[in-house]
Amino acid sequence: MNIVTKTTMISGIIALSLGFAANAGEDAKLVINGQELATHVKGGPDSPLDELFSGWVFRTEETQALQLDDFENPGMVFVDHARDTWETAEGTAGKSCADCHGDVESMAGLRAVLPRWNADKGALYTMEDYINDSVVNHMGAEKWKYTGAKMQAMVGLISLQSRGHTVAVETGGPAAAAYELGKEIYYTRVGQLDMACSNCHEDNYGVYIRADHLSQGQINGFPAYRLKNAKLNAVHARFKGCMKNIRATPYKPAGDEFRALELYVASRGNGLPIEGPSVRN
C-alpha cells in the first residue's frame, strides 16, 4: 500500500478501530492542563510521510485520558522524584544540577532539538549524554545508567520543559553520517521475522497486530510511561524491545547504532510538538 493511500485511510482506521477498544478518533484533541498540542501535522518536504501522527492518536480512550492531566499521568510521579534530584548535590564537587543551571525551566527547548551533533565532543549527543556529561565532569559523581530509572526520570523532567515546542532535529553537516546510518537501520530487514522498522511504522501504521495498534513510531512523547511495565521508558529501550519482538539481536543502548537510529526517527517527527512524558500501552 502506498503512502498516499495510507494517509487517506488513516482517519477511517482510527475512527473505526477495527472493532477493538475505542479510540478518541481523528477530531479528538490532546489538551494537557489547558495547553493544546497538535497530534497530526503535515510531513515536511523530506519526509516519507504525507502526514505525521502522534502515538497518542493510536491509543484507547482510557489510555489517552491519562495524558490529559498531569495529576492523572502516572509518569509524573517519576518527574517529581527528578525535581528533588535536580536540587540535590552529589559527587565530589558537591554540586547539584540547580547550582549550574538554575531552575529546570532553563532547559526549555532542549528536548526538541535532540539528538544533535556536539562539536566540542565530536560526537552525536542525546539527552542522556548531556546529563551524564554534567554528572561525571561537573559533579564528580558516578555515571547514571543510560536507560535506568534515575536517568529517565531526569529526561522526563527536562523534556517536560519543552512540552509544546516543535521538534526540529538537524540532520545535515557533521550529523549527516549518523543520519544516513540511522536511515539504513530503519529500512533494513533483520531477525527471524525478516522485518524492518518501516514495515510496521510506515507501511502498516493504523493496523492491529494482535492487540497492538501500530503507530508511526514517533518519539516526540518520550520518555513514555508504559502501562505494560509501569515505568518511564527510554527511547533506546523501546528500540531494543522492538528488535526483540522481531526476534533480532538488539543493538546496545547508548551504542552508535541506536544513537543513529534515534536521530533518524526523531527527524521523522520534525513538526510535531514535544509531549513527554507521554502515556502508552
DRENPA-3360 file (N, C-alpha, C; in nm, 2 decimals, always signed):
BEGIN
1 = MNIVTKTT = +0.08/-0.12/+0.00/+0.00/+0.00/+0.00/+0.09/+0.12/+0.00 ~ +0.06/+0.22/-0.09/+0.15/+0.34/-0.10/+0.11/+0.44/+0.01 ~ +0.20/+0.54/+0.03/+0.19/+0.63/+0.14/+0.06/+0.72/+0.12 ~ +0.03/+0.76/+0.00/-0.08/+0.84/-0.03/-0.21/+0.77/+0.02 ~ -0.22/+0.64/-0.02/-0.34/+0.56/+0.01/-0.35/+0.55/+0.16 ~ -0.23/+0.52/+0.23/-0.23/+0.51/+0.37/-0.28/+0.63/+0.44 ~ -0.24/+0.75/+0.39/-0.28/+0.87/+0.45/-0.43/+0.89/+0.44 ~ -0.49/+0.86/+0.33/-0.63/+0.88/+0.31/-0.71/+0.78/+0.40;
9 = MISGIIAL = -0.65/+0.67/+0.43/-0.72/+0.57/+0.50/-0.71/+0.58/+0.65 ~ -0.61/+0.66/+0.70/-0.58/+0.65/+0.84/-0.69/+0.71/+0.93 ~ -0.76/+0.81/+0.88/-0.87/+0.87/+0.96/-0.98/+0.76/+0.99 ~ -1.01/+0.69/+0.88/-1.11/+0.59/+0.90/-1.07/+0.47/+0.99 ~ -0.94/+0.44/+0.98/-0.89/+0.33/+1.06/-0.89/+0.37/+1.20 ~ -0.85/+0.49/+1.23/-0.85/+0.54/+1.37/-1.00/+0.55/+1.43 ~ -1.09/+0.60/+1.35/-1.22/+0.62/+1.39/-1.29/+0.49/+1.42 ~ -1.28/+0.39/+1.33/-1.34/+0.26/+1.34/-1.28/+0.17/+1.44;
17 = SLGFAANA = -1.14/+0.18/+1.45/-1.06/+0.10/+1.54/-1.08/-0.05/+1.51 ~ -1.13/-0.09/+1.39/-1.14/-0.23/+1.35/-1.21/-0.32/+1.45 ~ -1.30/-0.26/+1.53/-1.38/-0.34/+1.62/-1.31/-0.36/+1.76 ~ -1.19/-0.30/+1.78/-1.13/-0.32/+1.91/-1.17/-0.20/+2.00 ~ -1.10/-0.19/+2.11/-1.13/-0.08/+2.21/-1.13/+0.06/+2.14 ~ -1.22/+0.14/+2.18/-1.25/+0.27/+2.12/-1.13/+0.36/+2.13 ~ -1.10/+0.43/+2.02/-1.00/+0.53/+2.02/-1.07/+0.67/+2.01 ~ -1.01/+0.77/+2.05/-1.07/+0.90/+2.05/-1.11/+0.95/+1.91;
25 = GEDAKLVI = -1.04/+0.91/+1.81/-1.08/+0.95/+1.68/-1.00/+1.07/+1.63 ~ -1.01/+1.10/+1.50/-0.93/+1.20/+1.43/-0.96/+1.34/+1.48 ~ -1.07/+1.37/+1.54/-1.11/+1.50/+1.58/-1.08/+1.52/+1.73 ~ -1.03/+1.42/+1.80/-1.00/+1.43/+1.94/-0.88/+1.53/+1.96 ~ -0.88/+1.60/+2.07/-0.78/+1.70/+2.09/-0.69/+1.66/+2.21 ~ -0.56/+1.67/+2.20/-0.47/+1.65/+2.31/-0.45/+1.78/+2.38 ~ -0.52/+1.80/+2.49/-0.51/+1.92/+2.57/-0.46/+1.89/+2.71 ~ -0.34/+1.93/+2.74/-0.29/+1.89/+2.87/-0.28/+2.02/+2.96;
33 = NGQELATH = -0.35/+2.02/+3.07/-0.35/+2.13/+3.16/-0.39/+2.26/+3.08 ~ -0.48/+2.25/+2.99/-0.52/+2.37/+2.91/-0.43/+2.40/+2.79 ~ -0.32/+2.33/+2.77/-0.24/+2.35/+2.66/-0.27/+2.25/+2.55 ~ -0.31/+2.30/+2.43/-0.34/+2.21/+2.32/-0.22/+2.18/+2.24 ~ -0.20/+2.05/+2.22/-0.09/+2.00/+2.14/-0.14/+1.93/+2.01 ~ -0.08/+1.97/+1.90/-0.12/+1.91/+1.77/-0.08/+1.76/+1.77 ~ -0.18/+1.68/+1.73/-0.15/+1.53/+1.72/-0.13/+1.49/+1.58 ~ -0.15/+1.57/+1.48/-0.11/+1.54/+1.34/-0.08/+1.67/+1.27;
41 = VKGGPDSP = +0.03/+1.66/+1.19/+0.07/+1.77/+1.11/+0.12/+1.72/+0.98 ~ +0.13/+1.81/+0.88/+0.18/+1.77/+0.75/+0.33/+1.73/+0.76 ~ +0.37/+1.63/+0.68/+0.51/+1.60/+0.68/+0.58/+1.70/+0.60 ~ +0.71/+1.72/+0.63/+0.80/+1.81/+0.56/+0.84/+1.77/+0.43 ~ +0.91/+1.85/+0.35/+0.95/+1.82/+0.21/+1.03/+1.69/+0.20 ~ +1.11/+1.66/+0.31/+1.20/+1.55/+0.30/+1.14/+1.42/+0.37 ~ +1.01/+1.44/+0.42/+0.95/+1.33/+0.50/+0.89/+1.22/+0.40 ~ +0.91/+1.09/+0.44/+0.85/+0.99/+0.36/+0.70/+0.98/+0.38;
49 = LDELFSGW = +0.65/+1.06/+0.48/+0.50/+1.05/+0.52/+0.43/+1.18/+0.49 ~ +0.32/+1.17/+0.43/+0.24/+1.29/+0.40/+0.19/+1.36/+0.52 ~ +0.15/+1.28/+0.62/+0.11/+1.34/+0.75/+0.17/+1.26/+0.86 ~ +0.20/+1.34/+0.97/+0.27/+1.28/+1.09/+0.16/+1.27/+1.20 ~ +0.16/+1.16/+1.26/+0.06/+1.14/+1.37/+0.13/+1.10/+1.50 ~ +0.09/+1.17/+1.61/+0.14/+1.14/+1.74/+0.10/+1.00/+1.78 ~ +0.18/+0.93/+1.86/+0.14/+0.80/+1.90/+0.02/+0.80/+1.99 ~ -0.01/+0.92/+2.05/-0.13/+0.93/+2.13/-0.26/+0.90/+2.05;
57 = VFRTEETQ = -0.26/+0.93/+1.92/-0.38/+0.91/+1.84/-0.42/+0.76/+1.84 ~ -0.32/+0.67/+1.85/-0.34/+0.53/+1.83/-0.38/+0.45/+1.96 ~ -0.39/+0.52/+2.07/-0.42/+0.46/+2.19/-0.57/+0.46/+2.22 ~ -0.61/+0.37/+2.32/-0.75/+0.37/+2.35/-0.79/+0.50/+2.43 ~ -0.92/+0.52/+2.44/-0.96/+0.64/+2.51/-0.92/+0.64/+2.65 ~ -0.91/+0.52/+2.72/-0.87/+0.52/+2.86/-0.73/+0.55/+2.87 ~ -0.64/+0.51/+2.78/-0.50/+0.54/+2.79/-0.48/+0.69/+2.75 ~ -0.55/+0.73/+2.65/-0.53/+0.87/+2.61/-0.57/+0.97/+2.73;
65 = ALQLDDFE = -0.67/+0.93/+2.80/-0.72/+1.02/+2.91/-0.61/+1.04/+3.02 ~ -0.53/+0.94/+3.04/-0.42/+0.95/+3.14/-0.32/+1.06/+3.11 ~ -0.31/+1.10/+2.98/-0.21/+1.20/+2.94/-0.27/+1.34/+2.94 ~ -0.40/+1.35/+2.96/-0.47/+1.48/+2.95/-0.46/+1.57/+3.08 ~ -0.41/+1.51/+3.18/-0.40/+1.58/+3.31/-0.27/+1.53/+3.38 ~ -0.18/+1.62/+3.41/-0.06/+1.58/+3.48/-0.08/+1.51/+3.61 ~ -0.19/+1.54/+3.68/-0.23/+1.47/+3.80/-0.27/+1.33/+3.78 ~ -0.31/+1.30/+3.66/-0.35/+1.16/+3.63/-0.24/+1.08/+3.56;
73 = NPGMVFVD = -0.15/+1.15/+3.50/-0.04/+1.09/+3.43/+0.06/+1.02/+3.53 ~ +0.06/+0.88/+3.52/+0.15/+0.81/+3.62/+0.30/+0.84/+3.60 ~ +0.34/+0.89/+3.49/+0.48/+0.92/+3.46/+0.52/+1.04/+3.54 ~ +0.43/+1.12/+3.59/+0.47/+1.24/+3.66/+0.52/+1.21/+3.80 ~ +0.49/+1.10/+3.85/+0.55/+1.06/+3.98/+0.70/+1.05/+3.97 ~ +0.75/+1.00/+3.86/+0.90/+0.99/+3.84/+0.96/+1.13/+3.81 ~ +0.88/+1.22/+3.75/+0.92/+1.35/+3.72/+0.94/+1.43/+3.85 ~ +0.85/+1.40/+3.95/+0.85/+1.47/+4.08/+0.98/+1.42/+4.15;
81 = HARDTWET = +1.02/+1.30/+4.14/+1.14/+1.25/+4.20/+1.26/+1.32/+4.14 ~ +1.26/+1.35/+4.01/+1.37/+1.41/+3.94/+1.38/+1.56/+3.98 ~ +1.27/+1.62/+4.02/+1.27/+1.76/+4.07/+1.36/+1.76/+4.20 ~ +1.34/+1.66/+4.28/+1.42/+1.65/+4.40/+1.57/+1.63/+4.37 ~ +1.59/+1.54/+4.27/+1.73/+1.52/+4.23/+1.80/+1.64/+4.17 ~ +1.72/+1.72/+4.10/+1.77/+1.84/+4.04/+1.83/+1.94/+4.14 ~ +1.77/+1.94/+4.26/+1.82/+2.03/+4.37/+1.92/+1.96/+4.47 ~ +1.95/+1.83/+4.44/+2.03/+1.76/+4.54/+2.18/+1.75/+4.49;
89 = AEGTAGKS = +2.27/+1.80/+4.58/+2.41/+1.79/+4.55/+2.46/+1.64/+4.56 ~ +2.55/+1.61/+4.46/+2.61/+1.47/+4.47/+2.75/+1.48/+4.40 ~ +2.83/+1.38/+4.43/+2.96/+1.38/+4.37/+3.06/+1.46/+4.45 ~ +3.19/+1.44/+4.41/+3.30/+1.51/+4.48/+3.30/+1.66/+4.47 ~ +3.23/+1.71/+4.37/+3.22/+1.86/+4.36/+3.11/+1.92/+4.45 ~ +3.03/+1.84/+4.50/+2.93/+1.88/+4.59/+2.83/+1.98/+4.53 ~ +2.80/+1.95/+4.40/+2.71/+2.04/+4.33/+2.58/+1.97/+4.29 ~ +2.48/+2.04/+4.27/+2.35/+1.99/+4.21/+2.33/+2.04/+4.07;
97 = CADCHGDV = +2.24/+1.99/+4.00/+2.20/+2.04/+3.87/+2.17/+2.19/+3.88 ~ +2.09/+2.23/+3.98/+2.05/+2.37/+4.00/+2.16/+2.46/+4.02 ~ +2.27/+2.41/+4.08/+2.39/+2.50/+4.11/+2.45/+2.56/+3.98 ~ +2.44/+2.48/+3.87/+2.50/+2.53/+3.74/+2.39/+2.59/+3.65 ~ +2.27/+2.52/+3.65/+2.17/+2.56/+3.55/+2.05/+2.64/+3.61 ~ +2.05/+2.66/+3.74/+1.94/+2.73/+3.80/+1.81/+2.65/+3.79 ~ +1.70/+2.72/+3.77/+1.57/+2.65/+3.77/+1.57/+2.56/+3.64 ~ +1.50/+2.44/+3.66/+1.50/+2.35/+3.54/+1.43/+2.41/+3.42;
105 = ESMAGLRA = +1.35/+2.51/+3.44/+1.29/+2.58/+3.33/+1.39/+2.63/+3.23 ~ +1.51/+2.65/+3.27/+1.62/+2.69/+3.18/+1.65/+2.59/+3.07 ~ +1.59/+2.47/+3.08/+1.61/+2.37/+2.98/+1.51/+2.37/+2.87 ~ +1.42/+2.47/+2.88/+1.31/+2.48/+2.78/+1.37/+2.48/+2.64 ~ +1.31/+2.39/+2.55/+1.35/+2.39/+2.41/+1.46/+2.29/+2.38 ~ +1.53/+2.24/+2.48/+1.64/+2.14/+2.46/+1.59/+2.01/+2.40 ~ +1.49/+1.96/+2.45/+1.44/+1.83/+2.41/+1.40/+1.83/+2.26 ~ +1.35/+1.94/+2.21/+1.30/+1.95/+2.07/+1.41/+1.94/+1.97;
113 = VLPRWNAD = +1.54/+1.96/+2.01/+1.65/+1.96/+1.91/+1.75/+1.85/+1.93 ~ +1.71/+1.75/+2.01/+1.80/+1.64/+2.03/+1.74/+1.51/+1.97 ~ +1.84/+1.42/+1.93/+1.99/+1.43/+1.94/+2.04/+1.54/+1.84 ~ +2.17/+1.58/+1.88/+2.23/+1.68/+1.79/+2.38/+1.65/+1.80 ~ +2.45/+1.71/+1.70/+2.60/+1.69/+1.70/+2.66/+1.79/+1.80 ~ +2.74/+1.73/+1.89/+2.81/+1.81/+1.99/+2.95/+1.84/+1.93 ~ +2.98/+1.96/+1.89/+3.10/+1.99/+1.82/+3.22/+1.98/+1.92 ~ +3.20/+2.02/+2.05/+3.30/+2.01/+2.15/+3.35/+1.87/+2.17;
121 = KGALYTME = +3.26/+1.78/+2.17/+3.29/+1.64/+2.19/+3.32/+1.56/+2.06 ~ +3.28/+1.62/+1.95/+3.30/+1.55/+1.82/+3.22/+1.42/+1.81 ~ +3.09/+1.43/+1.87/+3.00/+1.31/+1.87/+2.86/+1.35/+1.87 ~ +2.77/+1.26/+1.83/+2.63/+1.28/+1.83/+2.58/+1.26/+1.98 ~ +2.52/+1.36/+2.03/+2.48/+1.36/+2.17/+2.32/+1.35/+2.19 ~ +2.28/+1.26/+2.28/+2.14/+1.25/+2.32/+2.12/+1.33/+2.45 ~ +2.00/+1.33/+2.49/+1.97/+1.39/+2.62/+2.05/+1.32/+2.73 ~ +2.05/+1.19/+2.73/+2.12/+1.11/+2.83/+2.27/+1.15/+2.83;
129 = DYINDSVV = +2.33/+1.17/+2.72/+2.47/+1.21/+2.71/+2.50/+1.34/+2.78 ~ +2.41/+1.44/+2.76/+2.43/+1.57/+2.82/+2.42/+1.56/+2.97 ~ +2.32/+1.48/+3.02/+2.30/+1.46/+3.16/+2.43/+1.39/+3.22 ~ +2.47/+1.28/+3.16/+2.59/+1.21/+3.22/+2.72/+1.30/+3.21 ~ +2.73/+1.38/+3.11/+2.84/+1.47/+3.10/+2.85/+1.56/+3.22 ~ +2.73/+1.61/+3.26/+2.73/+1.70/+3.37/+2.75/+1.62/+3.50 ~ +2.69/+1.50/+3.51/+2.70/+1.42/+3.63/+2.85/+1.39/+3.66 ~ +2.91/+1.34/+3.55/+3.05/+1.29/+3.57/+3.15/+1.41/+3.57;
137 = NHMGAEKW = +3.15/+1.50/+3.48/+3.25/+1.60/+3.46/+3.23/+1.73/+3.55 ~ +3.11/+1.75/+3.59/+3.08/+1.88/+3.66/+3.05/+1.85/+3.81 ~ +2.99/+1.73/+3.83/+2.95/+1.70/+3.97/+3.05/+1.60/+4.03 ~ +3.13/+1.53/+3.95/+3.22/+1.44/+4.00/+3.15/+1.31/+4.06 ~ +3.04/+1.28/+4.00/+2.96/+1.16/+4.05/+2.97/+1.04/+3.95 ~ +2.92/+0.93/+3.99/+2.92/+0.81/+3.91/+2.82/+0.83/+3.79 ~ +2.86/+0.78/+3.68/+2.77/+0.79/+3.56/+2.64/+0.72/+3.59 ~ +2.53/+0.78/+3.55/+2.40/+0.71/+3.57/+2.37/+0.61/+3.46;
145 = KYTGAKMQ = +2.30/+0.50/+3.49/+2.27/+0.40/+3.39/+2.18/+0.47/+3.28 ~ +2.22/+0.45/+3.15/+2.16/+0.52/+3.04/+2.01/+0.50/+3.03 ~ +1.96/+0.38/+3.05/+1.82/+0.35/+3.04/+1.75/+0.33/+3.18 ~ +1.83/+0.37/+3.29/+1.78/+0.34/+3.42/+1.68/+0.44/+3.47 ~ +1.61/+0.41/+3.58/+1.50/+0.49/+3.63/+1.54/+0.63/+3.67 ~ +1.66/+0.65/+3.73/+1.70/+0.78/+3.77/+1.73/+0.87/+3.65 ~ +1.79/+0.81/+3.55/+1.82/+0.88/+3.42/+1.69/+0.92/+3.35 ~ +1.60/+0.83/+3.34/+1.47/+0.85/+3.26/+1.38/+0.95/+3.33;
153 = AMVGLISL = +1.39/+0.95/+3.47/+1.31/+1.05/+3.54/+1.36/+1.19/+3.51 ~ +1.50/+1.20/+3.50/+1.55/+1.33/+3.47/+1.53/+1.37/+3.33 ~ +1.53/+1.28/+3.24/+1.50/+1.30/+3.10/+1.35/+1.35/+3.09 ~ +1.27/+1.29/+3.17/+1.13/+1.33/+3.17/+1.11/+1.47/+3.22 ~ +1.18/+1.50/+3.33/+1.17/+1.64/+3.38/+1.22/+1.74/+3.28 ~ +1.33/+1.72/+3.22/+1.39/+1.81/+3.12/+1.30/+1.82/+3.00 ~ +1.25/+1.70/+2.96/+1.16/+1.70/+2.84/+1.03/+1.78/+2.86 ~ +0.98/+1.77/+2.99/+0.86/+1.85/+3.02/+0.87/+2.00/+3.00;
161 = QSRGHTVA = +0.99/+2.05/+3.01/+1.02/+2.19/+2.99/+1.00/+2.23/+2.85 ~ +1.01/+2.13/+2.76/+0.99/+2.16/+2.62/+0.85/+2.12/+2.56 ~ +0.76/+2.09/+2.65/+0.63/+2.05/+2.60/+0.57/+2.16/+2.52 ~ +0.52/+2.13/+2.40/+0.47/+2.22/+2.31/+0.57/+2.28/+2.21 ~ +0.70/+2.27/+2.24/+0.80/+2.31/+2.14/+0.80/+2.22/+2.02 ~ +0.82/+2.27/+1.91/+0.82/+2.19/+1.78/+0.95/+2.11/+1.76 ~ +0.94/+1.98/+1.73/+1.06/+1.90/+1.71/+1.13/+1.96/+1.58 ~ +1.26/+1.99/+1.60/+1.33/+2.05/+1.49/+1.48/+1.99/+1.50;
169 = VETGGPAA = +1.49/+1.87/+1.46/+1.62/+1.80/+1.47/+1.70/+1.82/+1.34 ~ +1.82/+1.86/+1.36/+1.91/+1.89/+1.24/+1.98/+1.76/+1.20 ~ +1.98/+1.73/+1.07/+2.03/+1.61/+1.02/+2.15/+1.63/+0.92 ~ +2.18/+1.75/+0.89/+2.29/+1.78/+0.80/+2.43/+1.80/+0.87 ~ +2.52/+1.85/+0.79/+2.65/+1.88/+0.85/+2.72/+1.76/+0.91 ~ +2.79/+1.77/+1.02/+2.86/+1.66/+1.08/+2.77/+1.55/+1.13 ~ +2.64/+1.58/+1.14/+2.54/+1.47/+1.18/+2.49/+1.39/+1.07 ~ +2.53/+1.42/+0.95/+2.48/+1.36/+0.83/+2.51/+1.21/+0.82;
177 = AAYELGKE = +2.63/+1.17/+0.86/+2.67/+1.03/+0.85/+2.59/+0.95/+0.95 ~ +2.56/+1.00/+1.07/+2.48/+0.93/+1.17/+2.33/+0.92/+1.11 ~ +2.29/+1.02/+1.05/+2.15/+1.02/+1.00/+2.14/+0.91/+0.89 ~ +2.23/+0.90/+0.80/+2.23/+0.80/+0.70/+2.24/+0.66/+0.76 ~ +2.32/+0.64/+0.86/+2.32/+0.51/+0.93/+2.19/+0.48/+0.99 ~ +2.13/+0.58/+1.06/+2.00/+0.55/+1.12/+1.89/+0.52/+1.02 ~ +1.90/+0.59/+0.90/+1.80/+0.56/+0.80/+1.82/+0.42/+0.74 ~ +1.94/+0.38/+0.73/+1.97/+0.24/+0.68/+1.92/+0.14/+0.77;
185 = IYYTRVGQ = +1.94/+0.16/+0.90/+1.89/+0.06/+1.00/+1.74/+0.06/+1.00 ~ +1.68/+0.17/+0.98/+1.53/+0.18/+0.98/+1.47/+0.10/+0.87 ~ +1.53/+0.09/+0.76/+1.47/+0.02/+0.64/+1.53/-0.12/+0.62 ~ +1.62/-0.16/+0.70/+1.69/-0.29/+0.68/+1.61/-0.40/+0.75 ~ +1.58/-0.50/+0.68/+1.51/-0.62/+0.74/+1.61/-0.70/+0.82 ~ +1.57/-0.74/+0.94/+1.66/-0.82/+1.03/+1.57/-0.92/+1.11 ~ +1.64/-1.01/+1.18/+1.57/-1.10/+1.27/+1.51/-1.22/+1.20 ~ +1.46/-1.31/+1.28/+1.39/-1.43/+1.22/+1.26/-1.40/+1.15;
193 = LDMACSNC = +1.20/-1.28/+1.19/+1.08/-1.24/+1.12/+1.10/-1.16/+0.99 ~ +1.23/-1.13/+0.97/+1.28/-1.06/+0.85/+1.19/-0.93/+0.83 ~ +1.20/-0.85/+0.93/+1.13/-0.72/+0.93/+1.21/-0.60/+0.96 ~ +1.17/-0.49/+0.91/+1.24/-0.36/+0.93/+1.14/-0.27/+1.01 ~ +1.20/-0.16/+1.07/+1.11/-0.07/+1.14/+1.00/-0.02/+1.05 ~ +1.04/+0.01/+0.93/+0.94/+0.07/+0.83/+0.82/-0.03/+0.80 ~ +0.84/-0.16/+0.82/+0.73/-0.25/+0.79/+0.61/-0.22/+0.88 ~ +0.64/-0.19/+1.00/+0.53/-0.16/+1.10/+0.49/-0.01/+1.09;
201 = HEDNYGVY = +0.59/+0.07/+1.11/+0.56/+0.21/+1.14/+0.55/+0.30/+1.02 ~ +0.57/+0.25/+0.90/+0.55/+0.33/+0.78/+0.45/+0.26/+0.69 ~ +0.47/+0.13/+0.67/+0.38/+0.05/+0.57/+0.24/+0.01/+0.64 ~ +0.24/+0.00/+0.77/+0.12/-0.06/+0.83/+0.07/+0.02/+0.95 ~ +0.11/+0.14/+0.97/+0.06/+0.21/+1.09/-0.09/+0.22/+1.08 ~ -0.16/+0.22/+1.19/-0.31/+0.22/+1.19/-0.37/+0.08/+1.19 ~ -0.29/-0.02/+1.17/-0.33/-0.16/+1.16/-0.31/-0.23/+1.30 ~ -0.39/-0.32/+1.33/-0.37/-0.40/+1.45/-0.28/-0.52/+1.43;
209 = IRADHLSQ = -0.18/-0.55/+1.51/-0.11/-0.68/+1.52/-0.14/-0.73/+1.66 ~ -0.22/-0.84/+1.66/-0.28/-0.89/+1.78/-0.36/-0.77/+1.85 ~ -0.32/-0.74/+1.97/-0.39/-0.63/+2.04/-0.32/-0.50/+2.03 ~ -0.21/-0.49/+1.95/-0.14/-0.37/+1.94/-0.18/-0.29/+1.82 ~ -0.21/-0.16/+1.84/-0.25/-0.07/+1.73/-0.12/+0.00/+1.69 ~ -0.07/-0.03/+1.57/+0.06/+0.02/+1.53/+0.05/+0.17/+1.50 ~ +0.15/+0.24/+1.56/+0.16/+0.38/+1.53/+0.27/+0.41/+1.43 ~ +0.30/+0.54/+1.41/+0.41/+0.57/+1.32/+0.55/+0.56/+1.39;
217 = GQINGFPA = +0.55/+0.52/+1.52/+0.67/+0.51/+1.59/+0.74/+0.65/+1.62 ~ +0.66/+0.75/+1.63/+0.71/+0.88/+1.67/+0.76/+0.88/+1.81 ~ +0.87/+0.96/+1.84/+0.93/+0.96/+1.97/+0.92/+1.09/+2.04 ~ +0.83/+1.18/+1.99/+0.82/+1.31/+2.05/+0.75/+1.31/+2.19 ~ +0.70/+1.19/+2.23/+0.64/+1.18/+2.36/+0.73/+1.11/+2.46 ~ +0.86/+1.08/+2.42/+0.95/+1.01/+2.51/+1.02/+1.10/+2.61 ~ +1.05/+1.05/+2.73/+1.03/+0.92/+2.78/+0.88/+0.89/+2.80 ~ +0.84/+0.77/+2.77/+0.70/+0.73/+2.77/+0.67/+0.63/+2.89;
225 = YRLKNAKL = +0.57/+0.67/+2.97/+0.52/+0.58/+3.07/+0.44/+0.47/+3.00 ~ +0.48/+0.34/+3.02/+0.41/+0.23/+2.96/+0.33/+0.16/+3.07 ~ +0.20/+0.14/+3.04/+0.12/+0.06/+3.13/+0.17/-0.08/+3.15 ~ +0.24/-0.13/+3.04/+0.29/-0.27/+3.04/+0.39/-0.29/+3.15 ~ +0.48/-0.19/+3.18/+0.59/-0.22/+3.27/+0.59/-0.11/+3.39 ~ +0.49/-0.02/+3.39/+0.48/+0.08/+3.49/+0.60/+0.16/+3.53 ~ +0.67/+0.21/+3.42/+0.78/+0.30/+3.44/+0.80/+0.39/+3.32 ~ +0.89/+0.49/+3.33/+0.93/+0.57/+3.22/+1.03/+0.49/+3.14;
233 = NAVHARFK = +1.00/+0.48/+3.01/+1.08/+0.40/+2.92/+1.17/+0.49/+2.83 ~ +1.29/+0.45/+2.81/+1.39/+0.53/+2.73/+1.36/+0.49/+2.58 ~ +1.40/+0.58/+2.49/+1.39/+0.56/+2.35/+1.47/+0.43/+2.31 ~ +1.59/+0.42/+2.36/+1.67/+0.31/+2.32/+1.62/+0.18/+2.38 ~ +1.55/+0.18/+2.49/+1.49/+0.06/+2.55/+1.37/+0.02/+2.46 ~ +1.30/+0.12/+2.40/+1.19/+0.08/+2.31/+1.24/+0.02/+2.18 ~ +1.35/+0.08/+2.13/+1.42/+0.02/+2.01/+1.46/-0.12/+2.04 ~ +1.52/-0.15/+2.16/+1.56/-0.28/+2.19/+1.44/-0.38/+2.20;
241 = GCMKNIRA = +1.33/-0.33/+2.26/+1.21/-0.41/+2.27/+1.16/-0.45/+2.13 ~ +1.16/-0.35/+2.04/+1.11/-0.38/+1.90/+1.19/-0.48/+1.83 ~ +1.32/-0.47/+1.85/+1.41/-0.57/+1.78/+1.39/-0.71/+1.84 ~ +1.37/-0.72/+1.97/+1.34/-0.85/+2.03/+1.21/-0.90/+1.98 ~ +1.11/-0.82/+1.96/+0.98/-0.86/+1.91/+0.99/-0.93/+1.77 ~ +1.08/-0.88/+1.69/+1.10/-0.94/+1.56/+1.21/-1.05/+1.56 ~ +1.25/-1.09/+1.68/+1.35/-1.19/+1.70/+1.48/-1.16/+1.64 ~ +1.52/-1.04/+1.66/+1.66/-0.99/+1.61/+1.74/-0.97/+1.73;
249 = TPYKPAGD = +1.87/-0.97/+1.71/+1.97/-0.94/+1.82/+1.98/-0.79/+1.83 ~ +1.93/-0.73/+1.94/+1.93/-0.58/+1.95/+2.07/-0.52/+1.96 ~ +2.08/-0.40/+1.91/+2.20/-0.32/+1.93/+2.20/-0.28/+2.08 ~ +2.32/-0.23/+2.12/+2.33/-0.20/+2.26/+2.28/-0.05/+2.28 ~ +2.19/-0.03/+2.39/+2.15/+0.10/+2.42/+2.27/+0.19/+2.45 ~ +2.27/+0.31/+2.40/+2.38/+0.41/+2.40/+2.49/+0.38/+2.30 ~ +2.47/+0.27/+2.22/+2.57/+0.24/+2.11/+2.55/+0.33/+1.99 ~ +2.65/+0.33/+1.90/+2.64/+0.42/+1.78/+2.52/+0.39/+1.70;
257 = EFRALELY = +2.48/+0.26/+1.69/+2.36/+0.22/+1.60/+2.23/+0.28/+1.66 ~ +2.21/+0.27/+1.79/+2.08/+0.32/+1.84/+2.09/+0.48/+1.85 ~ +2.20/+0.53/+1.86/+2.21/+0.68/+1.86/+2.17/+0.73/+1.72 ~ +2.23/+0.66/+1.62/+2.20/+0.70/+1.48/+2.05/+0.68/+1.45 ~ +1.99/+0.57/+1.50/+1.85/+0.54/+1.48/+1.77/+0.64/+1.55 ~ +1.80/+0.68/+1.67/+1.73/+0.79/+1.74/+1.73/+0.92/+1.66 ~ +1.84/+0.95/+1.60/+1.85/+1.08/+1.52/+1.75/+1.07/+1.40 ~ +1.76/+0.96/+1.33/+1.67/+0.94/+1.22/+1.52/+0.94/+1.25;
265 = VASRGNGL = +1.49/+0.86/+1.36/+1.35/+0.85/+1.40/+1.30/+0.99/+1.45 ~ +1.38/+1.06/+1.53/+1.34/+1.19/+1.58/+1.32/+1.29/+1.46 ~ +1.40/+1.28/+1.36/+1.38/+1.37/+1.24/+1.25/+1.34/+1.17 ~ +1.21/+1.22/+1.17/+1.08/+1.18/+1.11/+0.96/+1.25/+1.18 ~ +0.98/+1.30/+1.30/+0.88/+1.37/+1.37/+0.89/+1.52/+1.37 ~ +0.99/+1.57/+1.29/+1.00/+1.72/+1.28/+0.87/+1.78/+1.24 ~ +0.83/+1.88/+1.33/+0.70/+1.94/+1.31/+0.60/+1.91/+1.41 ~ +0.61/+1.79/+1.48/+0.52/+1.76/+1.58/+0.57/+1.83/+1.71;
273 = PIEGPSVR = +0.48/+1.85/+1.81/+0.52/+1.91/+1.93/+0.57/+1.80/+2.03 ~ +0.66/+1.85/+2.12/+0.71/+1.76/+2.23/+0.59/+1.74/+2.33 ~ +0.57/+1.61/+2.36/+0.46/+1.58/+2.45/+0.51/+1.53/+2.59 ~ +0.63/+1.48/+2.60/+0.67/+1.40/+2.71/+0.66/+1.46/+2.84 ~ +0.64/+1.38/+2.95/+0.63/+1.23/+2.93/+0.49/+1.19/+2.89 ~ +0.48/+1.10/+2.79/+0.35/+1.06/+2.74/+0.31/+0.93/+2.81 ~ +0.19/+0.88/+2.78/+0.14/+0.75/+2.84/+0.11/+0.66/+2.72 ~ +0.16/+0.54/+2.72/+0.14/+0.45/+2.61/+0.10/+0.31/+2.67;
281 = N = +0.08/+0.21/+2.59/+0.04/+0.08/+2.63/+0.14/+0.02/+2.73;
% end
